[in-house]
Amino acid sequence: MKGLSGLLLVSCLVCGGSSVLAAQEKPGDVTPPPKVLVIQREFVKPGKAGSAHEKTESAFVRAMMAARWPTRYLGMDSLSGPSRSLFFIGYDSFAAWEKDNMDMQKNATLAAAIDRASQADGELLNAYESSAYTYREEYSLRAPVNIGQMRYMEITRFKIRMGHRKDWDELVKMYLDAYGKAVPDAHWAMFESMYGMDNGGVFLMVTPMKSATEIDQEVSAGDAFYASRNADDAKKMSELSASCIEAVQSNLFLFNPKMSYPRDAWVNADPAFWKPKVASKKLAPKPEQ
């Protein structure tokens, strides 16, 4: 379900590139959000999206599979806003991110393959950007989900006014309480910017969805939410929203299995969708980190 809409809007963009979700699986293949989320985004030139970009991205997947690299990643394409691809990479800590980078540098064969793939991929791009975010569990609602069953990612970006962090904290907590009770199926994970060009007072509400039907359901959910609030709460939330939110934007992305290096659990959830078909040799990957 969409997040803090109207009072926080209802959902946005952010990122692109080559990514991973490295959190440990829970029973039922439910994946908790990673503590550190690296988001890379690639802005694709006009006419270079689709099969052309999938072809160059498949070189990264082949390189990872050939190396049996343990870190996996999720790729997706924009359905709104500028033409771009996002890649999510999750780690348990910044130290784990560092180790992954250092291990890759030490692997000469993999590093060379990544360099070649990057050169070919770069010909299709207008820009590339990488950012790092930290998971904010206290701002999230029923965040763990089975990513293998999801097909879309709705991302809402909130820019908070300087000096209004306390107002934001109060607003989100009020919203979690009211929306969580009014809409039992609502879920999202909230991340706070840590590093990157666009950081400082930036929060991302990330909502995985199984189908676009869930977008239609958000309208009814929003009606239930607004009807559930009393006048005093509605007034307070509106005032807090106006006080602390400088800007908000929502965008929708479609998972792309051809540009992903999926976890075993995702593949098991739907082999027909996730099973990689880009590698020239079928190699069993190492267990995920």
Contacts in CASP RR format, 6 or more apart in sequence:
PFRMAT RR
TARGET T0000
AUTHOR 0000-0000-0000
METHOD contacts of the structure
MODEL  1
MKGLSGLLLVSCLVCGGSSVLAAQEKPGDVTPPPKVLVIQREFVKPGKAG
SAHEKTESAFVRAMMAARWPTRYLGMDSLSGPSRSLFFIGYDSFAAWEKD
NMDMQKNATLAAAIDRASQADGELLNAYESSAYTYREEYSLRAPVNIGQM
RYMEITRFKIRMGHRKDWDELVKMYLDAYGKAVPDAHWAMFESMYGMDNG
GVFLMVTPMKSATEIDQEVSAGDAFYASRNADDAKKMSELSASCIEAVQS
NLFLFNPKMSYPRDAWVNADPAFWKPKVASKKLAPKPEQ
1 179 0 8 1.000
1 183 0 8 1.000
1 185 0 8 1.000
1 186 0 8 1.000
1 187 0 8 1.000
1 188 0 8 1.000
1 207 0 8 1.000
1 214 0 8 1.000
1 217 0 8 1.000
1 218 0 8 1.000
1 221 0 8 1.000
2 10 0 8 1.000
2 11 0 8 1.000
2 154 0 8 1.000
2 156 0 8 1.000
2 188 0 8 1.000
2 207 0 8 1.000
2 215 0 8 1.000
2 218 0 8 1.000
2 221 0 8 1.000
2 250 0 8 1.000
3 9 0 8 1.000
3 10 0 8 1.000
3 11 0 8 1.000
3 156 0 8 1.000
3 175 0 8 1.000
3 179 0 8 1.000
3 186 0 8 1.000
3 188 0 8 1.000
3 205 0 8 1.000
3 207 0 8 1.000
4 10 0 8 1.000
4 156 0 8 1.000
4 158 0 8 1.000
4 171 0 8 1.000
4 172 0 8 1.000
4 175 0 8 1.000
4 179 0 8 1.000
4 205 0 8 1.000
4 241 0 8 1.000
4 248 0 8 1.000
5 11 0 8 1.000
5 156 0 8 1.000
5 222 0 8 1.000
6 241 0 8 1.000
7 171 0 8 1.000
7 175 0 8 1.000
7 237 0 8 1.000
7 238 0 8 1.000
7 240 0 8 1.000
7 241 0 8 1.000
8 156 0 8 1.000
8 158 0 8 1.000
8 171 0 8 1.000
8 172 0 8 1.000
8 175 0 8 1.000
8 241 0 8 1.000
8 245 0 8 1.000
8 248 0 8 1.000
9 156 0 8 1.000
9 158 0 8 1.000
9 248 0 8 1.000
9 249 0 8 1.000
9 250 0 8 1.000
10 156 0 8 1.000
10 218 0 8 1.000
10 222 0 8 1.000
10 250 0 8 1.000
11 154 0 8 1.000
11 155 0 8 1.000
11 156 0 8 1.000
11 205 0 8 1.000
11 207 0 8 1.000
11 250 0 8 1.000
12 155 0 8 1.000
12 156 0 8 1.000
12 157 0 8 1.000
12 158 0 8 1.000
12 204 0 8 1.000
12 205 0 8 1.000
12 248 0 8 1.000
12 249 0 8 1.000
12 250 0 8 1.000
12 251 0 8 1.000
13 78 0 8 1.000
13 80 0 8 1.000
13 81 0 8 1.000
13 155 0 8 1.000
13 157 0 8 1.000
13 249 0 8 1.000
13 250 0 8 1.000
13 251 0 8 1.000
14 39 0 8 1.000
14 41 0 8 1.000
14 86 0 8 1.000
14 131 0 8 1.000
14 155 0 8 1.000
14 157 0 8 1.000
14 198 0 8 1.000
14 204 0 8 1.000
14 251 0 8 1.000
15 39 0 8 1.000
15 40 0 8 1.000
15 41 0 8 1.000
15 86 0 8 1.000
15 87 0 8 1.000
15 88 0 8 1.000
15 129 0 8 1.000
15 131 0 8 1.000
15 155 0 8 1.000
16 39 0 8 1.000
16 40 0 8 1.000
16 41 0 8 1.000
16 42 0 8 1.000
16 75 0 8 1.000
16 84 0 8 1.000
16 85 0 8 1.000
16 86 0 8 1.000
16 87 0 8 1.000
16 129 0 8 1.000
17 39 0 8 1.000
17 40 0 8 1.000
17 41 0 8 1.000
17 42 0 8 1.000
17 75 0 8 1.000
17 85 0 8 1.000
17 86 0 8 1.000
17 87 0 8 1.000
17 128 0 8 1.000
17 130 0 8 1.000
18 40 0 8 1.000
18 57 0 8 1.000
18 60 0 8 1.000
18 73 0 8 1.000
18 75 0 8 1.000
18 87 0 8 1.000
18 89 0 8 1.000
19 38 0 8 1.000
19 39 0 8 1.000
19 40 0 8 1.000
19 73 0 8 1.000
19 74 0 8 1.000
19 75 0 8 1.000
19 86 0 8 1.000
19 87 0 8 1.000
19 88 0 8 1.000
19 89 0 8 1.000
19 90 0 8 1.000
20 38 0 8 1.000
20 71 0 8 1.000
20 72 0 8 1.000
20 73 0 8 1.000
20 74 0 8 1.000
20 87 0 8 1.000
20 88 0 8 1.000
20 89 0 8 1.000
20 90 0 8 1.000
20 91 0 8 1.000
20 261 0 8 1.000
21 31 0 8 1.000
21 34 0 8 1.000
21 72 0 8 1.000
21 73 0 8 1.000
21 74 0 8 1.000
21 88 0 8 1.000
21 89 0 8 1.000
21 90 0 8 1.000
21 147 0 8 1.000
21 263 0 8 1.000
22 34 0 8 1.000
22 71 0 8 1.000
22 72 0 8 1.000
22 89 0 8 1.000
22 90 0 8 1.000
22 91 0 8 1.000
22 92 0 8 1.000
22 96 0 8 1.000
22 288 0 8 1.000
22 289 0 8 1.000
23 31 0 8 1.000
23 32 0 8 1.000
23 33 0 8 1.000
23 34 0 8 1.000
23 35 0 8 1.000
23 90 0 8 1.000
23 92 0 8 1.000
24 32 0 8 1.000
25 31 0 8 1.000
25 263 0 8 1.000
25 265 0 8 1.000
26 32 0 8 1.000
26 144 0 8 1.000
28 146 0 8 1.000
29 146 0 8 1.000
29 148 0 8 1.000
29 265 0 8 1.000
29 268 0 8 1.000
29 269 0 8 1.000
30 144 0 8 1.000
30 145 0 8 1.000
30 146 0 8 1.000
31 144 0 8 1.000
31 145 0 8 1.000
31 146 0 8 1.000
31 147 0 8 1.000
31 263 0 8 1.000
31 265 0 8 1.000
32 143 0 8 1.000
32 144 0 8 1.000
33 135 0 8 1.000
33 137 0 8 1.000
33 140 0 8 1.000
33 143 0 8 1.000
33 144 0 8 1.000
33 189 0 8 1.000
33 191 0 8 1.000
33 206 0 8 1.000
34 90 0 8 1.000
34 91 0 8 1.000
34 92 0 8 1.000
34 135 0 8 1.000
35 91 0 8 1.000
35 92 0 8 1.000
35 93 0 8 1.000
35 134 0 8 1.000
35 135 0 8 1.000
36 90 0 8 1.000
36 91 0 8 1.000
36 92 0 8 1.000
36 93 0 8 1.000
36 94 0 8 1.000
36 96 0 8 1.000
36 97 0 8 1.000
36 132 0 8 1.000
36 133 0 8 1.000
36 134 0 8 1.000
36 135 0 8 1.000
36 194 0 8 1.000
37 88 0 8 1.000
37 89 0 8 1.000
37 90 0 8 1.000
37 91 0 8 1.000
37 132 0 8 1.000
37 133 0 8 1.000
37 134 0 8 1.000
37 135 0 8 1.000
37 191 0 8 1.000
38 88 0 8 1.000
38 89 0 8 1.000
38 90 0 8 1.000
38 91 0 8 1.000
38 97 0 8 1.000
38 130 0 8 1.000
38 131 0 8 1.000
38 132 0 8 1.000
38 133 0 8 1.000
39 86 0 8 1.000
39 87 0 8 1.000
39 88 0 8 1.000
39 89 0 8 1.000
39 130 0 8 1.000
39 131 0 8 1.000
39 132 0 8 1.000
39 133 0 8 1.000
40 86 0 8 1.000
40 87 0 8 1.000
40 89 0 8 1.000
40 128 0 8 1.000
40 129 0 8 1.000
40 130 0 8 1.000
40 131 0 8 1.000
41 84 0 8 1.000
41 85 0 8 1.000
41 86 0 8 1.000
41 87 0 8 1.000
41 128 0 8 1.000
41 129 0 8 1.000
41 130 0 8 1.000
42 53 0 8 1.000
42 84 0 8 1.000
42 85 0 8 1.000
42 87 0 8 1.000
42 121 0 8 1.000
42 125 0 8 1.000
42 127 0 8 1.000
42 128 0 8 1.000
43 82 0 8 1.000
43 83 0 8 1.000
43 84 0 8 1.000
43 125 0 8 1.000
43 126 0 8 1.000
43 127 0 8 1.000
43 128 0 8 1.000
43 129 0 8 1.000
44 53 0 8 1.000
44 83 0 8 1.000
44 84 0 8 1.000
44 85 0 8 1.000
44 124 0 8 1.000
44 125 0 8 1.000
44 126 0 8 1.000
45 83 0 8 1.000
45 124 0 8 1.000
45 125 0 8 1.000
45 126 0 8 1.000
46 83 0 8 1.000
48 124 0 8 1.000
48 125 0 8 1.000
49 77 0 8 1.000
49 83 0 8 1.000
49 85 0 8 1.000
50 77 0 8 1.000
52 124 0 8 1.000
53 85 0 8 1.000
53 121 0 8 1.000
53 124 0 8 1.000
53 259 0 8 1.000
54 256 0 8 1.000
54 258 0 8 1.000
54 259 0 8 1.000
56 117 0 8 1.000
56 120 0 8 1.000
56 121 0 8 1.000
56 122 0 8 1.000
56 123 0 8 1.000
56 124 0 8 1.000
57 85 0 8 1.000
57 121 0 8 1.000
57 258 0 8 1.000
57 259 0 8 1.000
58 258 0 8 1.000
58 259 0 8 1.000
58 278 0 8 1.000
59 113 0 8 1.000
59 116 0 8 1.000
59 117 0 8 1.000
59 120 0 8 1.000
59 121 0 8 1.000
60 114 0 8 1.000
60 117 0 8 1.000
60 121 0 8 1.000
60 261 0 8 1.000
61 258 0 8 1.000
61 259 0 8 1.000
61 260 0 8 1.000
61 261 0 8 1.000
61 276 0 8 1.000
61 278 0 8 1.000
61 279 0 8 1.000
62 113 0 8 1.000
62 278 0 8 1.000
62 279 0 8 1.000
62 280 0 8 1.000
63 110 0 8 1.000
63 113 0 8 1.000
63 114 0 8 1.000
63 117 0 8 1.000
64 110 0 8 1.000
64 261 0 8 1.000
64 285 0 8 1.000
65 261 0 8 1.000
65 276 0 8 1.000
65 279 0 8 1.000
65 281 0 8 1.000
65 283 0 8 1.000
65 285 0 8 1.000
66 109 0 8 1.000
66 110 0 8 1.000
66 113 0 8 1.000
66 279 0 8 1.000
66 281 0 8 1.000
66 283 0 8 1.000
67 107 0 8 1.000
67 109 0 8 1.000
67 110 0 8 1.000
67 113 0 8 1.000
68 283 0 8 1.000
68 284 0 8 1.000
68 285 0 8 1.000
68 286 0 8 1.000
69 104 0 8 1.000
69 110 0 8 1.000
69 261 0 8 1.000
69 285 0 8 1.000
69 286 0 8 1.000
70 285 0 8 1.000
70 286 0 8 1.000
70 287 0 8 1.000
70 288 0 8 1.000
70 289 0 8 1.000
71 89 0 8 1.000
71 100 0 8 1.000
71 288 0 8 1.000
71 289 0 8 1.000
72 260 0 8 1.000
72 261 0 8 1.000
72 262 0 8 1.000
72 263 0 8 1.000
72 285 0 8 1.000
72 288 0 8 1.000
73 87 0 8 1.000
73 88 0 8 1.000
73 89 0 8 1.000
73 260 0 8 1.000
73 261 0 8 1.000
74 87 0 8 1.000
74 88 0 8 1.000
74 147 0 8 1.000
74 255 0 8 1.000
74 260 0 8 1.000
74 262 0 8 1.000
75 85 0 8 1.000
75 86 0 8 1.000
75 87 0 8 1.000
75 88 0 8 1.000
75 255 0 8 1.000
75 256 0 8 1.000
75 259 0 8 1.000
75 260 0 8 1.000
76 85 0 8 1.000
76 86 0 8 1.000
76 87 0 8 1.000
76 88 0 8 1.000
76 153 0 8 1.000
76 253 0 8 1.000
76 254 0 8 1.000
76 255 0 8 1.000
76 256 0 8 1.000
76 259 0 8 1.000
77 84 0 8 1.000
77 85 0 8 1.000
77 86 0 8 1.000
77 253 0 8 1.000
77 254 0 8 1.000
77 256 0 8 1.000
77 259 0 8 1.000
78 84 0 8 1.000
78 85 0 8 1.000
78 86 0 8 1.000
78 251 0 8 1.000
78 252 0 8 1.000
78 253 0 8 1.000
79 152 0 8 1.000
79 251 0 8 1.000
79 252 0 8 1.000
79 253 0 8 1.000
79 254 0 8 1.000
80 251 0 8 1.000
80 252 0 8 1.000
81 251 0 8 1.000
85 256 0 8 1.000
85 259 0 8 1.000
86 153 0 8 1.000
86 253 0 8 1.000
87 259 0 8 1.000
89 97 0 8 1.000
91 97 0 8 1.000
91 100 0 8 1.000
92 289 0 8 1.000
94 132 0 8 1.000
96 289 0 8 1.000
97 132 0 8 1.000
100 289 0 8 1.000
104 110 0 8 1.000
104 111 0 8 1.000
104 114 0 8 1.000
105 111 0 8 1.000
122 128 0 8 1.000
129 196 0 8 1.000
129 197 0 8 1.000
130 196 0 8 1.000
131 193 0 8 1.000
131 194 0 8 1.000
131 195 0 8 1.000
131 196 0 8 1.000
131 197 0 8 1.000
131 198 0 8 1.000
131 199 0 8 1.000
132 193 0 8 1.000
132 194 0 8 1.000
132 195 0 8 1.000
132 196 0 8 1.000
133 191 0 8 1.000
133 192 0 8 1.000
133 193 0 8 1.000
133 194 0 8 1.000
133 204 0 8 1.000
134 191 0 8 1.000
134 192 0 8 1.000
134 194 0 8 1.000
135 189 0 8 1.000
135 190 0 8 1.000
135 191 0 8 1.000
136 190 0 8 1.000
136 191 0 8 1.000
136 192 0 8 1.000
136 203 0 8 1.000
137 143 0 8 1.000
138 173 0 8 1.000
139 172 0 8 1.000
139 176 0 8 1.000
139 190 0 8 1.000
139 203 0 8 1.000
140 188 0 8 1.000
140 189 0 8 1.000
140 190 0 8 1.000
141 176 0 8 1.000
141 179 0 8 1.000
141 180 0 8 1.000
141 186 0 8 1.000
141 187 0 8 1.000
141 188 0 8 1.000
142 186 0 8 1.000
142 187 0 8 1.000
143 187 0 8 1.000
143 188 0 8 1.000
143 189 0 8 1.000
145 187 0 8 1.000
145 208 0 8 1.000
146 265 0 8 1.000
146 269 0 8 1.000
147 208 0 8 1.000
147 263 0 8 1.000
147 265 0 8 1.000
147 266 0 8 1.000
148 262 0 8 1.000
148 265 0 8 1.000
148 266 0 8 1.000
148 269 0 8 1.000
148 270 0 8 1.000
148 273 0 8 1.000
148 274 0 8 1.000
149 210 0 8 1.000
149 269 0 8 1.000
149 270 0 8 1.000
150 208 0 8 1.000
150 209 0 8 1.000
150 210 0 8 1.000
150 255 0 8 1.000
151 209 0 8 1.000
151 210 0 8 1.000
151 211 0 8 1.000
151 254 0 8 1.000
151 255 0 8 1.000
151 273 0 8 1.000
152 208 0 8 1.000
152 209 0 8 1.000
152 210 0 8 1.000
152 211 0 8 1.000
152 212 0 8 1.000
152 214 0 8 1.000
152 252 0 8 1.000
152 253 0 8 1.000
152 254 0 8 1.000
152 255 0 8 1.000
153 206 0 8 1.000
153 207 0 8 1.000
153 208 0 8 1.000
153 209 0 8 1.000
153 252 0 8 1.000
153 253 0 8 1.000
153 255 0 8 1.000
154 206 0 8 1.000
154 207 0 8 1.000
154 209 0 8 1.000
154 215 0 8 1.000
154 250 0 8 1.000
154 251 0 8 1.000
154 252 0 8 1.000
154 253 0 8 1.000
155 204 0 8 1.000
155 205 0 8 1.000
155 206 0 8 1.000
155 207 0 8 1.000
155 250 0 8 1.000
155 251 0 8 1.000
155 252 0 8 1.000
155 253 0 8 1.000
156 204 0 8 1.000
156 205 0 8 1.000
156 207 0 8 1.000
156 248 0 8 1.000
156 249 0 8 1.000
156 250 0 8 1.000
157 202 0 8 1.000
157 203 0 8 1.000
157 204 0 8 1.000
157 205 0 8 1.000
157 247 0 8 1.000
157 248 0 8 1.000
157 249 0 8 1.000
157 250 0 8 1.000
158 168 0 8 1.000
158 202 0 8 1.000
158 203 0 8 1.000
158 204 0 8 1.000
158 205 0 8 1.000
158 245 0 8 1.000
158 247 0 8 1.000
158 248 0 8 1.000
159 201 0 8 1.000
159 202 0 8 1.000
159 245 0 8 1.000
159 246 0 8 1.000
159 247 0 8 1.000
159 248 0 8 1.000
160 168 0 8 1.000
160 201 0 8 1.000
160 202 0 8 1.000
160 203 0 8 1.000
160 244 0 8 1.000
160 245 0 8 1.000
160 246 0 8 1.000
161 243 0 8 1.000
161 244 0 8 1.000
161 245 0 8 1.000
161 246 0 8 1.000
162 201 0 8 1.000
164 243 0 8 1.000
164 244 0 8 1.000
165 201 0 8 1.000
165 244 0 8 1.000
167 240 0 8 1.000
167 243 0 8 1.000
167 244 0 8 1.000
168 203 0 8 1.000
168 240 0 8 1.000
168 244 0 8 1.000
168 245 0 8 1.000
170 240 0 8 1.000
171 237 0 8 1.000
171 240 0 8 1.000
171 241 0 8 1.000
171 244 0 8 1.000
172 190 0 8 1.000
174 233 0 8 1.000
174 236 0 8 1.000
174 237 0 8 1.000
174 240 0 8 1.000
175 237 0 8 1.000
178 225 0 8 1.000
178 228 0 8 1.000
178 229 0 8 1.000
178 233 0 8 1.000
178 237 0 8 1.000
179 186 0 8 1.000
179 225 0 8 1.000
180 186 0 8 1.000
181 228 0 8 1.000
182 221 0 8 1.000
182 222 0 8 1.000
182 224 0 8 1.000
182 225 0 8 1.000
182 227 0 8 1.000
182 228 0 8 1.000
183 221 0 8 1.000
183 222 0 8 1.000
183 224 0 8 1.000
183 225 0 8 1.000
185 217 0 8 1.000
185 221 0 8 1.000
186 221 0 8 1.000
187 207 0 8 1.000
188 205 0 8 1.000
188 206 0 8 1.000
188 207 0 8 1.000
189 205 0 8 1.000
189 206 0 8 1.000
189 207 0 8 1.000
190 203 0 8 1.000
190 204 0 8 1.000
190 205 0 8 1.000
190 206 0 8 1.000
191 203 0 8 1.000
191 204 0 8 1.000
191 206 0 8 1.000
192 201 0 8 1.000
192 202 0 8 1.000
192 203 0 8 1.000
192 204 0 8 1.000
193 199 0 8 1.000
193 200 0 8 1.000
193 201 0 8 1.000
193 202 0 8 1.000
193 203 0 8 1.000
193 204 0 8 1.000
209 215 0 8 1.000
215 252 0 8 1.000
226 234 0 8 1.000
229 237 0 8 1.000
257 273 0 8 1.000
257 274 0 8 1.000
257 275 0 8 1.000
257 276 0 8 1.000
258 277 0 8 1.000
258 278 0 8 1.000
260 274 0 8 1.000
261 276 0 8 1.000
262 274 0 8 1.000
262 276 0 8 1.000
263 288 0 8 1.000
264 285 0 8 1.000
264 288 0 8 1.000
266 274 0 8 1.000
267 274 0 8 1.000
267 275 0 8 1.000
END
